[in-house]
Amino acid sequence: MTDDMMNLRTVVEKTRDADLLREMIGFAAERLMELEVGAATGAGYGEKTPLRLAQRNGYRDRD
């Protein structure tokens, strides 16, 4: 598995569009994380709601 990932990385880095691919993958990863956080908190970015389950900045009540 590791060899396959290294081979893919080598191929991507050798293409002319490596920067474009890197940006596309970064954008997709950010969107996926944003959706996951939105689902966990119960509210979108900057949205205020009394039903919110958590804080988006990582704050949580501690013992």
mmCIF file of the N, C-alpha and C atoms, coordinates in Angstrom:
data_MODEL
# 
_entry.id   MODEL 
# 
loop_
_atom_site.group_PDB 
_atom_site.id 
_atom_site.type_symbol 
_atom_site.label_atom_id 
_atom_site.label_alt_id 
_atom_site.label_comp_id 
_atom_site.label_asym_id 
_atom_site.label_entity_id 
_atom_site.label_seq_id 
_atom_site.pdbx_PDB_ins_code 
_atom_site.Cartn_x 
_atom_site.Cartn_y 
_atom_site.Cartn_z 
_atom_site.occupancy 
_atom_site.B_iso_or_equiv 
_atom_site.pdbx_formal_charge 
_atom_site.auth_seq_id 
_atom_site.auth_comp_id 
_atom_site.auth_asym_id 
_atom_site.auth_atom_id 
_atom_site.pdbx_PDB_model_num 
ATOM 1   N N  . MET A 1 1  ? 0.829   -1.188 0.000   1.00 0.00 ? 1  MET A N  1 
ATOM 2   C CA . MET A 1 1  ? 0.000   0.000  0.000   1.00 0.00 ? 1  MET A CA 1 
ATOM 3   C C  . MET A 1 1  ? 0.871   1.248  0.000   1.00 0.00 ? 1  MET A C  1 
ATOM 4   N N  . THR A 1 2  ? 1.913   1.282  0.815   1.00 0.00 ? 2  THR A N  1 
ATOM 5   C CA . THR A 1 2  ? 2.782   2.449  0.884   1.00 0.00 ? 2  THR A CA 1 
ATOM 6   C C  . THR A 1 2  ? 3.479   2.684  -0.447  1.00 0.00 ? 2  THR A C  1 
ATOM 7   N N  . ASP A 1 3  ? 3.921   1.598  -1.086  1.00 0.00 ? 3  ASP A N  1 
ATOM 8   C CA . ASP A 1 3  ? 4.586   1.745  -2.382  1.00 0.00 ? 3  ASP A CA 1 
ATOM 9   C C  . ASP A 1 3  ? 3.639   2.327  -3.423  1.00 0.00 ? 3  ASP A C  1 
ATOM 10  N N  . ASP A 1 4  ? 2.358   1.906  -3.391  1.00 0.00 ? 4  ASP A N  1 
ATOM 11  C CA . ASP A 1 4  ? 1.377   2.438  -4.324  1.00 0.00 ? 4  ASP A CA 1 
ATOM 12  C C  . ASP A 1 4  ? 1.190   3.934  -4.127  1.00 0.00 ? 4  ASP A C  1 
ATOM 13  N N  . MET A 1 5  ? 1.114   4.373  -2.873  1.00 0.00 ? 5  MET A N  1 
ATOM 14  C CA . MET A 1 5  ? 0.932   5.791  -2.588  1.00 0.00 ? 5  MET A CA 1 
ATOM 15  C C  . MET A 1 5  ? 2.163   6.590  -3.014  1.00 0.00 ? 5  MET A C  1 
ATOM 16  N N  . MET A 1 6  ? 3.350   6.037  -2.807  1.00 0.00 ? 6  MET A N  1 
ATOM 17  C CA . MET A 1 6  ? 4.558   6.740  -3.215  1.00 0.00 ? 6  MET A CA 1 
ATOM 18  C C  . MET A 1 6  ? 4.634   6.832  -4.728  1.00 0.00 ? 6  MET A C  1 
ATOM 19  N N  . ASN A 1 7  ? 4.221   5.785  -5.435  1.00 0.00 ? 7  ASN A N  1 
ATOM 20  C CA . ASN A 1 7  ? 4.222   5.818  -6.887  1.00 0.00 ? 7  ASN A CA 1 
ATOM 21  C C  . ASN A 1 7  ? 3.240   6.854  -7.404  1.00 0.00 ? 7  ASN A C  1 
ATOM 22  N N  . LEU A 1 8  ? 2.071   6.947  -6.822  1.00 0.00 ? 8  LEU A N  1 
ATOM 23  C CA . LEU A 1 8  ? 1.081   7.947  -7.208  1.00 0.00 ? 8  LEU A CA 1 
ATOM 24  C C  . LEU A 1 8  ? 1.627   9.346  -6.968  1.00 0.00 ? 8  LEU A C  1 
ATOM 25  N N  . ARG A 1 9  ? 2.251   9.550  -5.839  1.00 0.00 ? 9  ARG A N  1 
ATOM 26  C CA . ARG A 1 9  ? 2.826   10.860 -5.524  1.00 0.00 ? 9  ARG A CA 1 
ATOM 27  C C  . ARG A 1 9  ? 3.902   11.239 -6.541  1.00 0.00 ? 9  ARG A C  1 
ATOM 28  N N  . THR A 1 10 ? 4.743   10.295 -6.920  1.00 0.00 ? 10 THR A N  1 
ATOM 29  C CA . THR A 1 10 ? 5.799   10.554 -7.895  1.00 0.00 ? 10 THR A CA 1 
ATOM 30  C C  . THR A 1 10 ? 5.202   10.938 -9.237  1.00 0.00 ? 10 THR A C  1 
ATOM 31  N N  . VAL A 1 11 ? 4.173   10.230 -9.653  1.00 0.00 ? 11 VAL A N  1 
ATOM 32  C CA . VAL A 1 11 ? 3.525   10.534 -10.934 1.00 0.00 ? 11 VAL A CA 1 
ATOM 33  C C  . VAL A 1 11 ? 2.906   11.928 -10.904 1.00 0.00 ? 11 VAL A C  1 
ATOM 34  N N  . VAL A 1 12 ? 2.218   12.249 -9.822  1.00 0.00 ? 12 VAL A N  1 
ATOM 35  C CA . VAL A 1 12 ? 1.572   13.562 -9.709  1.00 0.00 ? 12 VAL A CA 1 
ATOM 36  C C  . VAL A 1 12 ? 2.611   14.668 -9.711  1.00 0.00 ? 12 VAL A C  1 
ATOM 37  N N  . GLU A 1 13 ? 3.702   14.495 -9.001  1.00 0.00 ? 13 GLU A N  1 
ATOM 38  C CA . GLU A 1 13 ? 4.723   15.534 -8.921  1.00 0.00 ? 13 GLU A CA 1 
ATOM 39  C C  . GLU A 1 13 ? 5.432   15.760 -10.247 1.00 0.00 ? 13 GLU A C  1 
ATOM 40  N N  . LYS A 1 14 ? 5.440   14.762 -11.116 1.00 0.00 ? 14 LYS A N  1 
ATOM 41  C CA . LYS A 1 14 ? 6.118   14.899 -12.397 1.00 0.00 ? 14 LYS A CA 1 
ATOM 42  C C  . LYS A 1 14 ? 5.230   15.512 -13.480 1.00 0.00 ? 14 LYS A C  1 
ATOM 43  N N  . THR A 1 15 ? 3.948   15.650 -13.227 1.00 0.00 ? 15 THR A N  1 
ATOM 44  C CA . THR A 1 15 ? 3.061   16.220 -14.240 1.00 0.00 ? 15 THR A CA 1 
ATOM 45  C C  . THR A 1 15 ? 3.167   17.736 -14.235 1.00 0.00 ? 15 THR A C  1 
ATOM 46  N N  . ARG A 1 16 ? 2.781   18.343 -15.354 1.00 0.00 ? 16 ARG A N  1 
ATOM 47  C CA . ARG A 1 16 ? 2.812   19.799 -15.456 1.00 0.00 ? 16 ARG A CA 1 
ATOM 48  C C  . ARG A 1 16 ? 1.746   20.429 -14.567 1.00 0.00 ? 16 ARG A C  1 
ATOM 49  N N  . ASP A 1 17 ? 0.684   19.689 -14.299 1.00 0.00 ? 17 ASP A N  1 
ATOM 50  C CA . ASP A 1 17 ? -0.437  20.217 -13.540 1.00 0.00 ? 17 ASP A CA 1 
ATOM 51  C C  . ASP A 1 17 ? -0.383  19.845 -12.062 1.00 0.00 ? 17 ASP A C  1 
ATOM 52  N N  . ALA A 1 18 ? 0.794   19.622 -11.538 1.00 0.00 ? 18 ALA A N  1 
ATOM 53  C CA . ALA A 1 18 ? 0.925   19.195 -10.140 1.00 0.00 ? 18 ALA A CA 1 
ATOM 54  C C  . ALA A 1 18 ? 0.343   20.235 -9.190  1.00 0.00 ? 18 ALA A C  1 
ATOM 55  N N  . ASP A 1 19 ? 0.579   21.526 -9.464  1.00 0.00 ? 19 ASP A N  1 
ATOM 56  C CA . ASP A 1 19 ? 0.056   22.574 -8.579  1.00 0.00 ? 19 ASP A CA 1 
ATOM 57  C C  . ASP A 1 19 ? -1.469  22.598 -8.616  1.00 0.00 ? 19 ASP A C  1 
ATOM 58  N N  . LEU A 1 20 ? -2.034  22.443 -9.794  1.00 0.00 ? 20 LEU A N  1 
ATOM 59  C CA . LEU A 1 20 ? -3.494  22.421 -9.927  1.00 0.00 ? 20 LEU A CA 1 
ATOM 60  C C  . LEU A 1 20 ? -4.085  21.239 -9.164  1.00 0.00 ? 20 LEU A C  1 
ATOM 61  N N  . LEU A 1 21 ? -3.491  20.072 -9.328  1.00 0.00 ? 21 LEU A N  1 
ATOM 62  C CA . LEU A 1 21 ? -3.971  18.888 -8.609  1.00 0.00 ? 21 LEU A CA 1 
ATOM 63  C C  . LEU A 1 21 ? -3.854  19.074 -7.105  1.00 0.00 ? 21 LEU A C  1 
ATOM 64  N N  . ARG A 1 22 ? -2.760  19.657 -6.661  1.00 0.00 ? 22 ARG A N  1 
ATOM 65  C CA . ARG A 1 22 ? -2.552  19.900 -5.225  1.00 0.00 ? 22 ARG A CA 1 
ATOM 66  C C  . ARG A 1 22 ? -3.627  20.845 -4.685  1.00 0.00 ? 22 ARG A C  1 
ATOM 67  N N  . GLU A 1 23 ? -3.944  21.898 -5.431  1.00 0.00 ? 23 GLU A N  1 
ATOM 68  C CA . GLU A 1 23 ? -4.974  22.842 -5.005  1.00 0.00 ? 23 GLU A CA 1 
ATOM 69  C C  . GLU A 1 23 ? -6.355  22.186 -4.990  1.00 0.00 ? 23 GLU A C  1 
ATOM 70  N N  . MET A 1 24 ? -6.648  21.363 -5.987  1.00 0.00 ? 24 MET A N  1 
ATOM 71  C CA . MET A 1 24 ? -7.944  20.688 -6.038  1.00 0.00 ? 24 MET A CA 1 
ATOM 72  C C  . MET A 1 24 ? -8.112  19.730 -4.870  1.00 0.00 ? 24 MET A C  1 
ATOM 73  N N  . ILE A 1 25 ? -7.078  18.989 -4.561  1.00 0.00 ? 25 ILE A N  1 
ATOM 74  C CA . ILE A 1 25 ? -7.141  18.042 -3.436  1.00 0.00 ? 25 ILE A CA 1 
ATOM 75  C C  . ILE A 1 25 ? -7.279  18.806 -2.126  1.00 0.00 ? 25 ILE A C  1 
ATOM 76  N N  . GLY A 1 26 ? -6.556  19.912 -1.988  1.00 0.00 ? 26 GLY A N  1 
ATOM 77  C CA . GLY A 1 26 ? -6.665  20.735 -0.784  1.00 0.00 ? 26 GLY A CA 1 
ATOM 78  C C  . GLY A 1 26 ? -8.062  21.305 -0.615  1.00 0.00 ? 26 GLY A C  1 
ATOM 79  N N  . PHE A 1 27 ? -8.652  21.787 -1.714  1.00 0.00 ? 27 PHE A N  1 
ATOM 80  C CA . PHE A 1 27 ? -10.007 22.339 -1.666  1.00 0.00 ? 27 PHE A CA 1 
ATOM 81  C C  . PHE A 1 27 ? -11.002 21.264 -1.251  1.00 0.00 ? 27 PHE A C  1 
ATOM 82  N N  . ALA A 1 28 ? -10.890 20.084 -1.859  1.00 0.00 ? 28 ALA A N  1 
ATOM 83  C CA . ALA A 1 28 ? -11.804 18.988 -1.532  1.00 0.00 ? 28 ALA A CA 1 
ATOM 84  C C  . ALA A 1 28 ? -11.670 18.588 -0.066  1.00 0.00 ? 28 ALA A C  1 
ATOM 85  N N  . ALA A 1 29 ? -10.444 18.532 0.443   1.00 0.00 ? 29 ALA A N  1 
ATOM 86  C CA . ALA A 1 29 ? -10.231 18.164 1.845   1.00 0.00 ? 29 ALA A CA 1 
ATOM 87  C C  . ALA A 1 29 ? -10.845 19.207 2.773   1.00 0.00 ? 29 ALA A C  1 
ATOM 88  N N  . GLU A 1 30 ? -10.677 20.496 2.450   1.00 0.00 ? 30 GLU A N  1 
ATOM 89  C CA . GLU A 1 30 ? -11.268 21.552 3.275   1.00 0.00 ? 30 GLU A CA 1 
ATOM 90  C C  . GLU A 1 30 ? -12.785 21.464 3.296   1.00 0.00 ? 30 GLU A C  1 
ATOM 91  N N  . ARG A 1 31 ? -13.390 21.231 2.148   1.00 0.00 ? 31 ARG A N  1 
ATOM 92  C CA . ARG A 1 31 ? -14.854 21.122 2.075   1.00 0.00 ? 31 ARG A CA 1 
ATOM 93  C C  . ARG A 1 31 ? -15.352 19.936 2.890   1.00 0.00 ? 31 ARG A C  1 
ATOM 94  N N  . LEU A 1 32 ? -14.665 18.802 2.789   1.00 0.00 ? 32 LEU A N  1 
ATOM 95  C CA . LEU A 1 32 ? -15.072 17.625 3.563   1.00 0.00 ? 32 LEU A CA 1 
ATOM 96  C C  . LEU A 1 32 ? -14.976 17.892 5.058   1.00 0.00 ? 32 LEU A C  1 
ATOM 97  N N  . MET A 1 33 ? -13.902 18.556 5.489   1.00 0.00 ? 33 MET A N  1 
ATOM 98  C CA . MET A 1 33 ? -13.753 18.871 6.909   1.00 0.00 ? 33 MET A CA 1 
ATOM 99  C C  . MET A 1 33 ? -14.813 19.870 7.351   1.00 0.00 ? 33 MET A C  1 
ATOM 100 N N  . GLU A 1 34 ? -15.126 20.843 6.503   1.00 0.00 ? 34 GLU A N  1 
ATOM 101 C CA . GLU A 1 34 ? -16.159 21.829 6.830   1.00 0.00 ? 34 GLU A CA 1 
ATOM 102 C C  . GLU A 1 34 ? -17.513 21.153 7.003   1.00 0.00 ? 34 GLU A C  1 
ATOM 103 N N  . LEU A 1 35 ? -17.845 20.223 6.114   1.00 0.00 ? 35 LEU A N  1 
ATOM 104 C CA . LEU A 1 35 ? -19.112 19.506 6.230   1.00 0.00 ? 35 LEU A CA 1 
ATOM 105 C C  . LEU A 1 35 ? -19.154 18.658 7.501   1.00 0.00 ? 35 LEU A C  1 
ATOM 106 N N  . GLU A 1 36 ? -18.040 18.033 7.832   1.00 0.00 ? 36 GLU A N  1 
ATOM 107 C CA . GLU A 1 36 ? -17.978 17.204 9.034   1.00 0.00 ? 36 GLU A CA 1 
ATOM 108 C C  . GLU A 1 36 ? -18.161 18.051 10.294  1.00 0.00 ? 36 GLU A C  1 
ATOM 109 N N  . VAL A 1 37 ? -17.509 19.205 10.340  1.00 0.00 ? 37 VAL A N  1 
ATOM 110 C CA . VAL A 1 37 ? -17.629 20.086 11.499  1.00 0.00 ? 37 VAL A CA 1 
ATOM 111 C C  . VAL A 1 37 ? -19.051 20.634 11.591  1.00 0.00 ? 37 VAL A C  1 
ATOM 112 N N  . GLY A 1 38 ? -19.626 21.002 10.460  1.00 0.00 ? 38 GLY A N  1 
ATOM 113 C CA . GLY A 1 38 ? -21.004 21.495 10.454  1.00 0.00 ? 38 GLY A CA 1 
ATOM 114 C C  . GLY A 1 38 ? -21.976 20.459 10.977  1.00 0.00 ? 38 GLY A C  1 
ATOM 115 N N  . ALA A 1 39 ? -21.770 19.214 10.602  1.00 0.00 ? 39 ALA A N  1 
ATOM 116 C CA . ALA A 1 39 ? -22.640 18.143 11.085  1.00 0.00 ? 39 ALA A CA 1 
ATOM 117 C C  . ALA A 1 39 ? -22.449 17.902 12.580  1.00 0.00 ? 39 ALA A C  1 
ATOM 118 N N  . ALA A 1 40 ? -21.214 17.996 13.053  1.00 0.00 ? 40 ALA A N  1 
ATOM 119 C CA . ALA A 1 40 ? -20.939 17.744 14.471  1.00 0.00 ? 40 ALA A CA 1 
ATOM 120 C C  . ALA A 1 40 ? -21.462 18.864 15.361  1.00 0.00 ? 40 ALA A C  1 
ATOM 121 N N  . THR A 1 41 ? -21.394 20.115 14.884  1.00 0.00 ? 41 THR A N  1 
ATOM 122 C CA . THR A 1 41 ? -21.802 21.239 15.711  1.00 0.00 ? 41 THR A CA 1 
ATOM 123 C C  . THR A 1 41 ? -23.275 21.577 15.553  1.00 0.00 ? 41 THR A C  1 
ATOM 124 N N  . GLY A 1 42 ? -23.872 21.176 14.453  1.00 0.00 ? 42 GLY A N  1 
ATOM 125 C CA . GLY A 1 42 ? -25.277 21.481 14.223  1.00 0.00 ? 42 GLY A CA 1 
ATOM 126 C C  . GLY A 1 42 ? -25.512 22.871 13.674  1.00 0.00 ? 42 GLY A C  1 
ATOM 127 N N  . ALA A 1 43 ? -24.452 23.552 13.226  1.00 0.00 ? 43 ALA A N  1 
ATOM 128 C CA . ALA A 1 43 ? -24.583 24.892 12.662  1.00 0.00 ? 43 ALA A CA 1 
ATOM 129 C C  . ALA A 1 43 ? -23.439 25.150 11.691  1.00 0.00 ? 43 ALA A C  1 
ATOM 130 N N  . GLY A 1 44 ? -23.708 25.962 10.678  1.00 0.00 ? 44 GLY A N  1 
ATOM 131 C CA . GLY A 1 44 ? -22.687 26.319 9.715   1.00 0.00 ? 44 GLY A CA 1 
ATOM 132 C C  . GLY A 1 44 ? -21.753 27.375 10.267  1.00 0.00 ? 44 GLY A C  1 
ATOM 133 N N  . TYR A 1 45 ? -20.729 27.712 9.500   1.00 0.00 ? 45 TYR A N  1 
ATOM 134 C CA . TYR A 1 45 ? -19.738 28.701 9.913   1.00 0.00 ? 45 TYR A CA 1 
ATOM 135 C C  . TYR A 1 45 ? -20.412 30.052 10.119  1.00 0.00 ? 45 TYR A C  1 
ATOM 136 N N  . GLY A 1 46 ? -20.227 30.647 11.285  1.00 0.00 ? 46 GLY A N  1 
ATOM 137 C CA . GLY A 1 46 ? -20.795 31.950 11.594  1.00 0.00 ? 46 GLY A CA 1 
ATOM 138 C C  . GLY A 1 46 ? -22.269 31.936 11.935  1.00 0.00 ? 46 GLY A C  1 
ATOM 139 N N  . GLU A 1 47 ? -22.894 30.798 11.882  1.00 0.00 ? 47 GLU A N  1 
ATOM 140 C CA . GLU A 1 47 ? -24.323 30.685 12.166  1.00 0.00 ? 47 GLU A CA 1 
ATOM 141 C C  . GLU A 1 47 ? -24.554 30.580 13.668  1.00 0.00 ? 47 GLU A C  1 
ATOM 142 N N  . LYS A 1 48 ? -25.481 31.355 14.164  1.00 0.00 ? 48 LYS A N  1 
ATOM 143 C CA . LYS A 1 48 ? -25.818 31.306 15.593  1.00 0.00 ? 48 LYS A CA 1 
ATOM 144 C C  . LYS A 1 48 ? -27.182 30.654 15.742  1.00 0.00 ? 48 LYS A C  1 
ATOM 145 N N  . THR A 1 49 ? -27.240 29.666 16.593  1.00 0.00 ? 49 THR A N  1 
ATOM 146 C CA . THR A 1 49 ? -28.485 28.965 16.827  1.00 0.00 ? 49 THR A CA 1 
ATOM 147 C C  . THR A 1 49 ? -28.506 28.441 18.261  1.00 0.00 ? 49 THR A C  1 
ATOM 148 N N  . PRO A 1 50 ? -29.643 28.493 18.932  1.00 0.00 ? 50 PRO A N  1 
ATOM 149 C CA . PRO A 1 50 ? -29.712 27.978 20.311  1.00 0.00 ? 50 PRO A CA 1 
ATOM 150 C C  . PRO A 1 50 ? -29.606 26.452 20.372  1.00 0.00 ? 50 PRO A C  1 
ATOM 151 N N  . LEU A 1 51 ? -29.768 25.791 19.247  1.00 0.00 ? 51 LEU A N  1 
ATOM 152 C CA . LEU A 1 51 ? -29.690 24.329 19.225  1.00 0.00 ? 51 LEU A CA 1 
ATOM 153 C C  . LEU A 1 51 ? -28.279 23.816 18.967  1.00 0.00 ? 51 LEU A C  1 
ATOM 154 N N  . ARG A 1 52 ? -27.334 24.722 18.899  1.00 0.00 ? 52 ARG A N  1 
ATOM 155 C CA . ARG A 1 52 ? -25.955 24.346 18.605  1.00 0.00 ? 52 ARG A CA 1 
ATOM 156 C C  . ARG A 1 52 ? -25.447 23.341 19.637  1.00 0.00 ? 52 ARG A C  1 
ATOM 157 N N  . LEU A 1 53 ? -24.772 22.313 19.147  1.00 0.00 ? 53 LEU A N  1 
ATOM 158 C CA . LEU A 1 53 ? -24.286 21.247 20.017  1.00 0.00 ? 53 LEU A CA 1 
ATOM 159 C C  . LEU A 1 53 ? -22.877 21.497 20.556  1.00 0.00 ? 53 LEU A C  1 
ATOM 160 N N  . ALA A 1 54 ? -22.092 22.333 19.864  1.00 0.00 ? 54 ALA A N  1 
ATOM 161 C CA . ALA A 1 54 ? -20.703 22.562 20.266  1.00 0.00 ? 54 ALA A CA 1 
ATOM 162 C C  . ALA A 1 54 ? -20.236 23.887 19.678  1.00 0.00 ? 54 ALA A C  1 
ATOM 163 N N  . GLN A 1 55 ? -19.017 24.282 20.020  1.00 0.00 ? 55 GLN A N  1 
ATOM 164 C CA . GLN A 1 55 ? -18.412 25.490 19.470  1.00 0.00 ? 55 GLN A CA 1 
ATOM 165 C C  . GLN A 1 55 ? -17.514 25.111 18.303  1.00 0.00 ? 55 GLN A C  1 
ATOM 166 N N  . ARG A 1 56 ? -17.515 25.907 17.250  1.00 0.00 ? 56 ARG A N  1 
ATOM 167 C CA . ARG A 1 56 ? -16.679 25.608 16.099  1.00 0.00 ? 56 ARG A CA 1 
ATOM 168 C C  . ARG A 1 56 ? -15.208 25.895 16.329  1.00 0.00 ? 56 ARG A C  1 
ATOM 169 N N  . ASN A 1 57 ? -14.872 26.676 17.331  1.00 0.00 ? 57 ASN A N  1 
ATOM 170 C CA . ASN A 1 57 ? -13.465 27.001 17.552  1.00 0.00 ? 57 ASN A CA 1 
ATOM 171 C C  . ASN A 1 57 ? -12.753 25.943 18.394  1.00 0.00 ? 57 ASN A C  1 
ATOM 172 N N  . GLY A 1 58 ? -13.401 24.854 18.693  1.00 0.00 ? 58 GLY A N  1 
ATOM 173 C CA . GLY A 1 58 ? -12.788 23.775 19.441  1.00 0.00 ? 58 GLY A CA 1 
ATOM 174 C C  . GLY A 1 58 ? -13.017 23.852 20.945  1.00 0.00 ? 58 GLY A C  1 
ATOM 175 N N  . TYR A 1 59 ? -13.683 24.910 21.419  1.00 0.00 ? 59 TYR A N  1 
ATOM 176 C CA . TYR A 1 59 ? -13.918 25.041 22.842  1.00 0.00 ? 59 TYR A CA 1 
ATOM 177 C C  . TYR A 1 59 ? -14.896 23.961 23.302  1.00 0.00 ? 59 TYR A C  1 
ATOM 178 N N  . ARG A 1 60 ? -14.653 23.437 24.462  1.00 0.00 ? 60 ARG A N  1 
ATOM 179 C CA . ARG A 1 60 ? -15.586 22.501 25.089  1.00 0.00 ? 60 ARG A CA 1 
ATOM 180 C C  . ARG A 1 60 ? -15.457 22.639 26.593  1.00 0.00 ? 60 ARG A C  1 
ATOM 181 N N  . ASP A 1 61 ? -16.528 22.362 27.297  1.00 0.00 ? 61 ASP A N  1 
ATOM 182 C CA . ASP A 1 61 ? -16.480 22.393 28.763  1.00 0.00 ? 61 ASP A CA 1 
ATOM 183 C C  . ASP A 1 61 ? -15.575 21.284 29.260  1.00 0.00 ? 61 ASP A C  1 
ATOM 184 N N  . ARG A 1 62 ? -14.756 21.639 30.226  1.00 0.00 ? 62 ARG A N  1 
ATOM 185 C CA . ARG A 1 62 ? -13.824 20.666 30.793  1.00 0.00 ? 62 ARG A CA 1 
ATOM 186 C C  . ARG A 1 62 ? -14.080 20.522 32.282  1.00 0.00 ? 62 ARG A C  1 
ATOM 187 N N  . ASP A 1 63 ? -13.775 19.362 32.803  1.00 0.00 ? 63 ASP A N  1 
ATOM 188 C CA . ASP A 1 63 ? -13.950 19.095 34.238  1.00 0.00 ? 63 ASP A CA 1 
ATOM 189 C C  . ASP A 1 63 ? -12.878 19.802 35.049  1.00 0.00 ? 63 ASP A C  1 
# 
